[in-house]
Amino acid sequence: MPQIFRAIILMIIGVLFFTLVDLFIKFLSHALPIGEILIVFGGGTAVLFWIMMVRINEAVLDRKFIHNVIVLRCSGEMIGVAALTTALIHASLSTVTALLQTMPLILTAMAAIFLKEKVGIKRLIAILVGFAGVLLVIRPTIDGFNAYSLFALLGALGLAARDFSARIVPRHISIVGLSFYGSMSVVLTGLIFMLFSGGWVMPEGIMILHCLGLIITGALGLWCVSTAMSLADVSAISPFRYVRIVFGMSAGVIVFGEHLDIPTLLGSAIIVGAGLYSWHHERRLVQES
Protein backbone atom coordinates (compact mmCIF):
# COMPACT_ATOMS: atom_id res chain seq x y z
CA MET A 1 0.00 0.00 0.00
CA PRO A 2 1.41 3.46 -0.93
CA GLN A 3 2.60 5.45 2.05
CA ILE A 4 0.08 8.27 1.52
CA PHE A 5 -2.87 5.85 1.67
CA ARG A 6 -1.52 4.26 4.82
CA ALA A 7 -1.33 7.73 6.38
CA ILE A 8 -4.92 8.55 5.35
CA ILE A 9 -6.32 5.31 6.76
CA LEU A 10 -4.38 5.76 10.00
CA MET A 11 -5.69 9.33 10.33
CA ILE A 12 -9.32 8.26 9.92
CA ILE A 13 -8.93 5.39 12.38
CA GLY A 14 -7.12 7.71 14.79
CA VAL A 15 -9.89 10.33 14.87
CA LEU A 16 -12.43 7.55 15.40
CA PHE A 17 -10.48 6.43 18.46
CA PHE A 18 -10.33 10.02 19.70
CA THR A 19 -14.12 10.26 19.41
CA LEU A 20 -14.36 7.19 21.62
CA VAL A 21 -11.96 8.85 24.07
CA ASP A 22 -14.34 11.82 24.23
CA LEU A 23 -17.23 9.49 25.01
CA PHE A 24 -15.37 7.75 27.82
CA ILE A 25 -14.34 11.10 29.32
CA LYS A 26 -17.97 12.27 29.41
CA PHE A 27 -19.05 8.95 30.95
CA LEU A 28 -16.37 9.15 33.66
CA SER A 29 -16.90 12.84 34.41
CA HIS A 30 -20.08 12.02 36.33
CA ALA A 31 -18.15 10.00 38.91
CA LEU A 32 -14.45 10.91 38.84
CA PRO A 33 -12.68 14.28 39.32
CA ILE A 34 -10.96 15.72 36.27
CA GLY A 35 -7.50 15.22 37.75
CA GLU A 36 -8.12 11.51 38.24
CA ILE A 37 -9.41 11.14 34.68
CA LEU A 38 -6.21 12.73 33.36
CA ILE A 39 -4.03 10.50 35.55
CA VAL A 40 -5.87 7.37 34.40
CA PHE A 41 -5.65 8.43 30.77
CA GLY A 42 -2.03 9.56 30.86
CA GLY A 43 -0.78 6.77 33.10
CA GLY A 44 -2.56 4.03 31.19
CA THR A 45 -1.37 5.18 27.77
CA ALA A 46 2.16 5.73 29.15
CA VAL A 47 2.28 2.09 30.29
CA LEU A 48 1.18 0.89 26.85
CA PHE A 49 3.79 3.05 25.11
CA TRP A 50 6.44 1.89 27.58
CA ILE A 51 5.63 -1.73 26.65
CA MET A 52 6.00 -0.79 22.98
CA MET A 53 9.39 0.77 23.72
CA VAL A 54 10.53 -2.38 25.48
CA ARG A 55 9.46 -4.48 22.49
CA ILE A 56 11.55 -2.39 20.11
CA ASN A 57 14.49 -2.31 22.57
CA GLU A 58 14.33 1.44 23.08
CA ALA A 59 15.52 2.87 26.40
CA VAL A 60 13.12 5.20 28.18
CA LEU A 61 15.89 7.18 29.88
CA ASP A 62 17.97 8.29 26.92
CA ARG A 63 19.66 11.60 26.28
CA LYS A 64 18.11 11.79 22.84
CA PHE A 65 14.79 12.63 24.51
CA ILE A 66 16.29 15.85 25.85
CA HIS A 67 15.11 17.74 22.80
CA ASN A 68 12.99 20.78 21.94
CA VAL A 69 10.46 18.61 20.12
CA ILE A 70 9.79 16.72 23.38
CA VAL A 71 9.15 20.03 25.13
CA LEU A 72 6.71 21.02 22.37
CA ARG A 73 4.98 17.65 22.53
CA CYS A 74 4.58 17.71 26.31
CA SER A 75 3.46 21.34 26.43
CA GLY A 76 0.88 20.80 23.70
CA GLU A 77 -0.32 17.60 25.34
CA MET A 78 -0.72 19.20 28.77
CA ILE A 79 -2.60 22.24 27.48
CA GLY A 80 -4.65 20.36 24.91
CA VAL A 81 -5.80 17.42 27.00
CA ALA A 82 -6.54 19.52 30.11
CA ALA A 83 -8.55 22.10 28.15
CA LEU A 84 -10.36 19.52 26.03
CA THR A 85 -11.30 17.43 29.07
CA THR A 86 -12.67 20.52 30.80
CA ALA A 87 -14.71 21.39 27.71
CA LEU A 88 -16.08 17.86 27.35
CA ILE A 89 -17.24 17.83 30.97
CA HIS A 90 -19.07 21.16 30.79
CA ALA A 91 -20.13 21.56 27.13
CA SER A 92 -21.93 19.38 24.60
CA LEU A 93 -19.96 16.80 22.62
CA SER A 94 -21.30 18.24 19.36
CA THR A 95 -20.03 21.75 20.14
CA VAL A 96 -16.62 20.52 21.28
CA THR A 97 -16.29 18.34 18.18
CA ALA A 98 -17.19 21.23 15.89
CA LEU A 99 -14.61 23.54 17.48
CA LEU A 100 -11.92 20.88 17.28
CA GLN A 101 -12.22 21.08 13.50
CA THR A 102 -10.15 24.25 13.69
CA MET A 103 -7.07 22.08 14.29
CA PRO A 104 -6.15 21.76 10.57
CA LEU A 105 -6.38 25.54 10.19
CA ILE A 106 -4.14 25.97 13.23
CA LEU A 107 -1.71 23.38 11.84
CA THR A 108 -1.61 25.31 8.55
CA ALA A 109 -0.72 28.47 10.46
CA MET A 110 1.95 26.60 12.43
CA ALA A 111 3.44 25.19 9.22
CA ALA A 112 3.61 28.71 7.78
CA ILE A 113 5.21 30.19 10.89
CA PHE A 114 7.63 27.44 11.88
CA LEU A 115 8.28 25.54 8.64
CA LYS A 116 8.14 28.63 6.43
CA GLU A 117 5.47 27.09 4.21
CA LYS A 118 3.90 29.72 1.95
CA VAL A 119 0.40 30.88 2.88
CA GLY A 120 -1.13 33.12 0.23
CA ILE A 121 -3.91 35.63 0.64
CA LYS A 122 -6.58 33.08 -0.33
CA ARG A 123 -5.52 30.63 2.36
CA LEU A 124 -5.29 33.45 4.88
CA ILE A 125 -8.86 34.43 4.03
CA ALA A 126 -9.91 30.79 4.38
CA ILE A 127 -8.44 30.70 7.88
CA LEU A 128 -10.30 33.89 8.84
CA VAL A 129 -13.56 32.54 7.38
CA GLY A 130 -13.05 29.33 9.34
CA PHE A 131 -12.83 31.24 12.58
CA ALA A 132 -15.93 33.19 11.60
CA GLY A 133 -17.61 29.77 11.60
CA VAL A 134 -16.31 29.32 15.14
CA LEU A 135 -18.30 32.39 16.20
CA LEU A 136 -21.45 30.81 14.80
CA VAL A 137 -20.84 27.65 16.80
CA ILE A 138 -20.11 29.30 20.14
CA ARG A 139 -22.51 32.28 19.61
CA PRO A 140 -20.90 34.78 22.03
CA THR A 141 -24.11 36.36 23.28
CA ILE A 142 -25.47 36.75 26.78
CA ASP A 143 -28.14 34.11 26.20
CA GLY A 144 -26.33 31.53 24.11
CA PHE A 145 -22.65 31.65 25.07
CA ASN A 146 -21.08 28.77 26.97
CA ALA A 147 -17.74 29.98 28.33
CA TYR A 148 -16.47 26.41 28.42
CA SER A 149 -16.57 26.39 24.61
CA LEU A 150 -13.41 28.50 24.76
CA PHE A 151 -11.66 25.57 26.43
CA ALA A 152 -12.39 23.55 23.29
CA LEU A 153 -10.54 26.16 21.21
CA LEU A 154 -7.64 26.15 23.67
CA GLY A 155 -7.68 22.36 23.46
CA ALA A 156 -7.53 22.53 19.66
CA LEU A 157 -4.49 24.81 19.89
CA GLY A 158 -2.69 22.50 22.32
CA LEU A 159 -3.50 19.34 20.37
CA ALA A 160 -2.40 20.98 17.13
CA ALA A 161 0.97 21.71 18.76
CA ARG A 162 1.09 18.08 19.91
CA ASP A 163 0.47 16.76 16.39
CA PHE A 164 2.86 19.30 14.89
CA SER A 165 5.63 17.82 17.02
CA ALA A 166 5.23 14.52 15.15
CA ARG A 167 5.80 16.38 11.89
CA ILE A 168 9.14 17.86 12.96
CA VAL A 169 10.44 15.03 15.14
CA PRO A 170 14.02 13.98 14.21
CA ARG A 171 14.40 10.47 12.84
CA HIS A 172 16.42 9.32 15.84
CA ILE A 173 13.40 9.90 18.11
CA SER A 174 10.68 7.30 17.66
CA ILE A 175 6.97 8.13 17.57
CA VAL A 176 6.47 5.66 20.43
CA GLY A 177 9.03 7.45 22.61
CA LEU A 178 7.53 10.81 21.72
CA SER A 179 4.07 9.56 22.68
CA PHE A 180 5.34 8.06 25.96
CA TYR A 181 6.65 11.39 27.20
CA GLY A 182 3.50 13.12 26.02
CA SER A 183 1.44 10.70 28.10
CA MET A 184 3.62 11.26 31.15
CA SER A 185 2.98 15.00 30.80
CA VAL A 186 -0.76 14.26 31.03
CA VAL A 187 -0.12 12.43 34.33
CA LEU A 188 1.69 15.52 35.62
CA THR A 189 -1.26 17.68 34.56
CA GLY A 190 -3.64 15.34 36.38
CA LEU A 191 -1.59 15.54 39.58
CA ILE A 192 -1.75 19.33 39.42
CA PHE A 193 -5.52 19.19 38.97
CA MET A 194 -5.85 16.79 41.90
CA LEU A 195 -4.55 19.53 44.17
CA PHE A 196 -7.73 21.46 43.44
CA SER A 197 -10.35 18.88 42.41
CA GLY A 198 -10.57 16.66 45.48
CA GLY A 199 -9.26 13.26 46.50
CA TRP A 200 -8.98 9.99 44.62
CA VAL A 201 -12.20 8.06 43.89
CA MET A 202 -11.86 4.30 43.50
CA PRO A 203 -13.56 3.25 40.22
CA GLU A 204 -16.11 0.47 40.50
CA GLY A 205 -18.14 -1.66 38.11
CA ILE A 206 -18.77 -0.03 34.75
CA MET A 207 -16.34 2.78 35.60
CA ILE A 208 -13.45 0.29 35.43
CA LEU A 209 -14.49 -0.69 31.91
CA HIS A 210 -14.75 2.96 30.94
CA CYS A 211 -11.24 3.57 32.30
CA LEU A 212 -9.87 0.66 30.29
CA GLY A 213 -11.68 1.91 27.20
CA LEU A 214 -10.24 5.40 27.73
CA ILE A 215 -6.71 4.05 28.00
CA ILE A 216 -6.85 1.68 25.04
CA THR A 217 -8.60 4.02 22.60
CA GLY A 218 -6.40 6.92 23.70
CA ALA A 219 -3.18 5.00 23.09
CA LEU A 220 -4.36 3.69 19.72
CA GLY A 221 -5.56 7.12 18.64
CA LEU A 222 -2.28 8.79 19.58
CA TRP A 223 -0.25 6.15 17.79
CA CYS A 224 -2.39 6.27 14.63
CA VAL A 225 -2.33 10.06 14.30
CA SER A 226 1.36 10.43 15.20
CA THR A 227 2.33 7.73 12.71
CA ALA A 228 0.13 9.28 10.00
CA MET A 229 1.76 12.69 10.56
CA SER A 230 5.20 11.12 10.20
CA LEU A 231 4.31 9.25 6.99
CA ALA A 232 2.97 12.13 4.89
CA ASP A 233 2.84 15.89 4.57
CA VAL A 234 0.50 17.76 6.88
CA SER A 235 -1.37 19.19 3.90
CA ALA A 236 -1.98 15.74 2.43
CA ILE A 237 -3.72 14.15 5.40
CA SER A 238 -5.16 17.09 7.37
CA PRO A 239 -8.52 17.06 5.48
CA PHE A 240 -9.27 13.57 6.74
CA ARG A 241 -9.41 14.89 10.29
CA TYR A 242 -12.80 16.29 9.38
CA VAL A 243 -14.45 12.89 9.56
CA ARG A 244 -14.30 13.45 13.31
CA ILE A 245 -17.15 15.91 13.01
CA VAL A 246 -19.32 13.11 11.64
CA PHE A 247 -18.24 10.71 14.38
CA GLY A 248 -18.55 13.27 17.18
CA MET A 249 -21.88 14.83 16.24
CA SER A 250 -23.41 11.42 15.57
CA ALA A 251 -22.27 10.24 19.00
CA GLY A 252 -23.61 13.41 20.61
CA VAL A 253 -27.05 12.91 19.10
CA ILE A 254 -27.27 9.13 19.52
CA VAL A 255 -25.59 8.67 22.91
CA PHE A 256 -26.39 11.93 24.72
CA GLY A 257 -29.53 13.05 22.89
CA GLU A 258 -28.01 16.41 21.92
CA HIS A 259 -29.88 18.76 19.59
CA LEU A 260 -28.06 20.15 16.57
CA ASP A 261 -29.42 23.60 15.73
CA ILE A 262 -28.96 25.51 12.48
CA PRO A 263 -26.17 27.89 13.69
CA THR A 264 -24.09 24.95 14.94
CA LEU A 265 -24.49 23.03 11.68
CA LEU A 266 -23.83 26.14 9.57
CA GLY A 267 -20.79 27.12 11.61
CA SER A 268 -19.44 23.57 11.41
CA ALA A 269 -19.91 23.56 7.63
CA ILE A 270 -18.05 26.88 7.34
CA ILE A 271 -15.14 25.61 9.46
CA VAL A 272 -14.85 22.39 7.45
CA GLY A 273 -15.30 24.21 4.14
CA ALA A 274 -12.59 26.74 4.99
CA GLY A 275 -10.20 23.96 5.97
CA LEU A 276 -10.88 21.98 2.81
CA TYR A 277 -10.46 25.05 0.62
CA SER A 278 -7.15 25.84 2.29
CA TRP A 279 -6.02 22.26 1.71
CA HIS A 280 -7.16 22.25 -1.94
CA HIS A 281 -5.42 25.53 -2.67
CA GLU A 282 -2.20 24.29 -1.08
CA ARG A 283 -2.23 21.03 -3.03
CA ARG A 284 -2.78 22.90 -6.29
CA LEU A 285 0.19 25.15 -5.59
CA VAL A 286 2.35 22.09 -4.89
CA GLN A 287 1.31 20.45 -8.16
CA GLU A 288 2.03 23.64 -10.14
CA SER A 289 5.47 24.12 -8.61
Secondary structure, DSSP 8 states (H G I E B T S, - for coil): --HHHHHHHHHHHHHHHHHHHHHHHHHHTTTS-HHHHHHHHHHHHHHHHHHHHHHTT--SS-GGG-SHHHHHHHHHHHHHHHHHHHHHHHS-HHHHHHHHTTHHHHHHHHHHHHS-----HHHHHHHHHHHHHHHHHH--STTT--TTHHHHHHHHHHHHHHHHHHHH--TTS-HHHHHHHHHHHHHHHHHHHHTTS-S-----THHHHHHHHHHHHHHHHHHHHHHHHHHS-HHHHGGGGGHHHHHHHHHHHHHH-----HHHHHHHHHHHHHHHHHHHHHHHHHHH-
